């Protein structure tokens, strides 16, 4: 009899536990975090109220919730409690020490760039918006210092830059003649201008995008510390540019205008993530990659119907590297590239009313106007907060050969946004908002 009662009570407890909130994040009861906050995301039952370390948690009408907890150094015990169940999470906060390396100066050494598309940076940091050019394999450099994982590149009397140590090899060949300037050429077409400049060796360059023109600079520091060649190419309001360097040492800088009719535009649509890469996981346990693909498909059909030549980077739930996505865009001669995503926040302080909405990212200045246009039309179409147009160094939007943006339609980890993006009409509406932004941008005089 007593045994039966115990079984009954135990099964009652089990039933109550099963019918209670579920946590999506943290994924494990024990976790390690390298920041000041731990992030809790999940879904509760309709009748449930949840507290985390005795602080009340906002729960959206669909049960979604998200909450951040400030951490102290070392182990933190965090109690997640509802009227049905209590769970204890242990989060260990790691303190990350940023070691500062001194600059070490040395006599100039010659080196060669190992790979194409190697970033040349303003600062010795592998992050952020500090790139001033992307060098080609075999480019001849002079190095005159180091700091941490970077070498300092001597470009001219007034200009140095930084390159990752792993991206160069010291050039121990016999001292050869410095590069010689051969010739320079300008050609103008209806929608493009092309400048070429030729040397006897591959030399480093930088690019500066100013209000009216793009300035490419080629440096020949072995010849003299003041040997800098400026190529100023005027630009239109909607433009893109490419840089090529052939094996003889001839640069071709091309600035071209975006077609002003959508029927002449090739638009590459990139559904973010896919396959094993799920993207962000929402409060309700839904996967970003699936929603991205639905939006991308709807967007493709709207833009094709409007007459654009549309290419999709993926049409299935499959793996695709960032490089694959960039190559698809380049091979298809993209004019516009749009990567479709939903956002999430990391382990930062969460504000339900602030960490939500639509944001659009761009890398090159030529893409800022499209980013603004999409943010405006998308947030008004789906009713999200405007979370901003921001610069970011994401690999898929770094190429300057096309106008490129990365759209974060809403936040997967925001309970209020989760009510929006789980609507059955969401993908269609988000696509309509993005399409409107693109079309307005192309047709703007
Ligand atoms: Zn994403």
Boltz pocket constraint, residues with backbone or C-beta under 6 A from the ligand:
constraints:
  - pocket:
      binder: B
      contacts: [[A, 272], [A, 273], [A, 279], [A, 280], [A, 288], [A, 340], [A, 341], [A, 342], [A, 343]]
      max_distance: 6.0
